[in-house]
Each structure stands twice: as structure tokens, then as C-alpha cells.
Amino acid sequence: MYRRFGKRIVDVLLGSVALVVLSPIVGAIAAAIRLNDRGPALFKQQRVGRRGNEFPFLKFRSMPVGSANVESAGADGLQITRVGRVIRRTSLDELPQLVNIVRGDMSIVGPRPPLPTQTDLIELRRENGALELRPGLTGLAQINSFDGMSAEDKARWDGIYAKSVSLVTDATIVVRTLRYLTKPPPTY
């Protein structure tokens, strides 16, 4: 019952409340981006969602206007704006995805939406049932060391999640994500 109806209801309710509560922060970030680097505050990119359908994925722009359109793993050598460094480090660049959630393109919890060029990951998700889910703001792969993970490992975690979708699983993933986001950065 949760998987079929409850998950979407939770997404709309929590996503809408988060948009309202966080609107001052969203406005401040948008203004800071515009002041730091003239251009749009939002970055739109086509991503692959539920059942392989593409949708316009929203993020705050962290790179200068005209930067290459690459997946996160390939973005290391690209220039990032001053504001971009802060919003990426704190994951605040992801806040516009709350609009994707309310619209129904995404869910709070699910596999992260891949670029259309990530065909290996898309096919692996199709095989394990994860492509039937709405992509998420966070997911099982993200709380299990997503950065640097191979397509096979991401798909494996996404397949595990696809078989265990429940309110308890989603709540656990959200709590673990919040714990990760609120821990202080390492000091060297």
C-alpha cells in the first residue's frame, strides 16, 4: 500500500512543506549565485526517471555559465564558482529538486537519476527493477558511499532498495542522510 499510494502522498506533503519552510534559504542562495556569477541561478539537465522517461532535473548552478555538461564523477577538473563550492559541500545545490519531487518527477528516496548517457547504469536498473521507481533526492547507494561507486555497485544498492521499499526503509534512509549532512567536515 505504501509503495503504491503512500510514498507519493509523503513526497508531496514533505516536499511542499520543505519548499515553504526553506524558501528564505532558497531565495538567498539564488541571489548569491546571481551576484557571484551573472546568469541563471538554476541549472537544468535532462535526466532519466521512472521507466526510463527523461525529465528536466533541477539544481542550483555551481559552475560558471557555459560549463561542460558532465556527470558528477567527471566534474572534478571543472571550474566551480565561490558560491558553488559552498552549496556543493553542504548539498544545498540539491534544494531545487524539491520542485521535481512535488511535480512527480522524483521522490524523496529512490535511486539517483542518471544522465541519459549513463546507459550501463540505466540497463542494470532496468534488469533489477529499480528503473520502475521514481528517482530520489537520496537513496540507499548514497548512504553507502555513492561517490566513486561503479555503475554495478550503484545498481546493486538500487536493486536492493527496489525490493524493500517501505515507510520504515525510507525513514531510515532519510535519517541516515540527515546524519551524514549534519556531521562536521573532517579536519586535516
N, C-alpha and C positions, 0 to 999 in steps of 0.2 A: 504494500500500500504506500509506504514512504517513497519507494523508488519511482512509482508511477505518478503520484499526485503530491505527496508531502514535500518532496525535495524542491519542486518548483515553487510551492507556496512559501517555504522557508527562504528560498532565494529571493523572491520578490519582496517579502517582508523585510528581511535583514538588509538586502541591497538598497531598498528605498530608505530605510531608517539611517543606514550608514551614509547615503548621499546627503541627506538633510543635515545630520549631525556633523559631518566632515566638510560641509560646503564652505565654511570660512577657510579651512586649510586648503581645499581645492582652489579657491579663489586666490589665495596668497601665493600658491605655487605657480598658478597660471600667470599671475602678474610678474613674479620673479623671473620666470622663463622669458617672458616678453621683454622685460627690462635688460636682462643679461644678453640676449641674442635675438634681435628683432626677427620676428617670424611667428608662425602659429605655435601656440602652447601645446597643442595636441599633435601626436604622431599617429597616423592611421596606416595600417598594414593589413593586407589580406592574410587571413589565417584559415586553417581547416578546422571545422567544428564537427558537430554531431552528424553522423552518417556520411562524412566526407564533404559536406556542404561548406563553401567558403563564406566568410563574413568579415566586415571591417572591424579589426581589432584596435582598440584604443589604448594609448599610453601617453603619459606626459613626454614631451620631446626632451631628450637629454643630450643630443648631438647637434652640431650646427646644421642649419638648413642646407640641404643638398648632400648630406652624408649618404654613404652606400647603404643599401637595404639588405642587411645580412642577419643571420640567426645570432643569438646571444654569444654562442661559443666562438664565433668569428669576429666579434666586435672589439676584442682586446686592443688591437693596434689602431683603432679609430679614435679620432679626437672626441672628447666629451667636454661639454661646457662646465663652468664652475657650478652652476645650479644643478646641472645634470649629475655631477659627481655626488652631490648630497642626496638628491632624490633617488638615485640608484642604490646608494649604500643603505638607505633607510627603507627601500622598496616603495617609497611614496610615488614613484613613477607609474605604479600599477593602479592607483586610485581610479582613473577613468574607466577601468574595466568594470566598475560597479554599474556603469551605464549598460555595458554589454550584458551584465547579469540581469538587470531589470528588464531589458529588451528581450531576453530569452536566448541570446547567442551563447551565453556562458552560464556556468553555475558557480557557486562559491567554492565547492570542492569537486574536483574531477581532473582528468589528465590535462596538462598544459597544452594549449592549442599550437600545433606545429605550423611552420611555413608550408605552402604548397610544394616547395622543392624538397622537403624532408620526406621523400617517398618511401624510404625504408621504414621509418617510424610509423607512417600512416598505414602501410601494408601490415606491419606487425600488429598494430592496434585493431585493424580490420579482422585479422585472424583470431585475436584473443577476446574480441567483444568490446574492447574499450572504445572503439570508434562509434559505438551506439550511444555513448554518453555525451552530454554537453561537456565541453572542456571547462576547466576550472581555474579560478584565481590561485588556488593552491591544490595540492594533491599528495598522494602517497609517495610519489617519486620525489617531490620537493622536500618532504620532511626526512627523506632518506638519502640526502646528499646528491641532489639533482645536478649541480654544476660539475661538468666533466664526465657525466654518466653517458655511456654508449646508448645508441638507439635501442639495442636489445634489452639493456637493463631498465631503461625508462619504460619500454613496452611491457616488460615483465611486471614492474610495480603497477602499471596501469591496468594490466590484466587481473592482478590480484584485487585491485580496488573494484573493477567491474563485477567481480564475483561476490563482493562483500559490501555493496552499497547499503548503508543503513543510517539512521539518525545518529546512533552511537558512534559509528565509524566516522561520519562527517564531523561530529562534535570533537572527537579525539584529534582528528587531523587539524581542525581549526585551532584548538588549544595548543597543540604542538607547534603550529605555525606561529601563533602569537608569542609563545615562549621563545622561539628562535629569534623573532623580530625585536623582542624587547631585551634580549641579553646584550650586555655591553660588548663593544668590539674588542678583539684581542689587543694587548699592548705588547710591543716588541722592544 
